[in-house]
Amino acid sequence: MIRRLPGGYELDDDPARLDIDAIHHFISELSYWGRGRTRERVVATIEGSHRVVGLYRAAEQVGFARGVSDGVTVAYLADVYVLEAHRGRGLGLELVREALEGDGAPDVHWLLHTADAEGLYERFGFRRGPTRYPLMERMRPNAEAPPASAG
């Protein structure tokens, strides 16, 4: 599926089109949630995802999102980003919409963690937890540290 957006942007869910180097660069060097993540780990997360969506302008990948799911009951939205130079155009909104509601997106209970984009996700019905059940986490040993809470 390719969905064209204003300004010469497009969304595409074809994993073969993903620019792994660009995704790795953003996640491992610019994100707060995946600093230091190896390229091999980025590849493994993409391969293990139920759905991936790239955001492109011409041949350049300028955004990304992925969903991890069993396809039946639950999904987790992860690694969502739009490069800073392309923000402020509603592209993040369309990227998340495509990941959650586009063709091939599972109709399930979605979860995510975010430290900076609550307003964007609230537009899709996400609420701060706890919702139905309190959230618990089990970090794997030597995992990337979660972001420090502000305040």
N, C-alpha and C positions, 0 to 999 in steps of 0.2 A: 504494500500500500504506500503510495506517495500522496501526501496532502499538501497542496500549495498554499502558502500564506502571503500576505501583502509584503512588499519590499524585496521580493526575490528570494524569500525563505521557503523552505519546505521541510516537512516531517516525513520520515521514512522508517519503517519497522524492519527493514532488511538487514539482518546481522552482518551479511557480507559487505555491506557498504560502510560499516563503522570504521572510523579512523582510530585504531587502538592506541597509537602513539599519542594522539591528541587527548583521548579520554584518560590515559595513564598520566599524562602531564598534568591535567587539571586536578584529578583526584589526588595524586601523590604529592603535588607541589603547591596547589592553590586552595584546595578544600580544607575545611576545618575538621572534617570527619575521617579522611583517609590519608593524611600526610604520611609519607613513607611507604605506602602500599606498593608492593613490587608489581612490575609489569605482568609477571606470571599470575599473580593473585587477581589482577584486574581481568585478565583473559579468563581465568577460572570463574569469576563472578558473572561475566557475560555469558559464558557457555552454560552456566547453571541457572540462568534466568529463564523465566517463562516467556517474558516479553522484553524487548529492547526497542527504544525509539531514539533515533538520532535527529537532531535539528541541524539543517545545512543552509548555507548561503553559497550558491554556486558549488564549487568543489570543497569548500571549507566546512568542517564540522564545527558548529558553534554552540552546541548543546547536546544533552544526553539525559536519558532516564531509563531505568530498568525496573521490572517487577518480578519478584520471586513468588511463586505460588504453587499450590497443589492443584490449582485449576478448578477446585470444587468449593472449598470453604473459606480460604484465607489467602491473602497476598500481602506482600511487603513492598512498598515503593522505596527505591533506593537510588543513590548516586545521581540525583537530579541537579543539573546545573545549566546555566546559560552564561557564556563568556561575558565579562563585564562590558565590553564595547558594544554588545548587542542587547543589553538590558533596557528596560523602559519602553518596550514596544509591544508588550503583551505576549511575547514569545514563550516565556515561562508558563503562563496560563495555558497556552495552546499545547505546549509540550506535556504538561501534566494531564490536560484533558485527553490527549491522544493516548497516553499511557494507561489512564484509568477507564476510558470509555470508548476508545477506538476499536475497529474490527480486530478481533483476536484477544481483546482484554477480557479477563475472566470477570464474571458477575459474582463477586465474593466480598467478604469483609476485608477492607484494606487497612493496613497499619503503616505507620512511618515514624521516624524520629526526625526532628528538625530543631535547630537552635536559632533560626533567623527568618523563616518564611511562613509563620503561622497564618498570616492573613491570606496568603495565596491558597494554602490548603483548606482553610475554612470555607472558601468559595466552593469547594467540592464536597462539603459536608463533614470534613474532619473536625474533631473536637479535641481539646486538650484532655488527656486522661486524668484520673481514671474515668472510663466511660462505664461500660457494662461490667467489666472486671478490672481489678487493679493490675497494672503492668508490672511484671517481674522480668529481670534479665539475668542471664548467666553469661558472663564474659569468658571467652576462652583464654587460657593462659597465654601471656605475651601478646594479647590483642592490642590493637591501636587503642589508646586511651580515649574515652569519651570526652567531649568538650567540657571544659570547666564551666560550671554554672555562673552566670553573671548576676551578681547581687547577693 
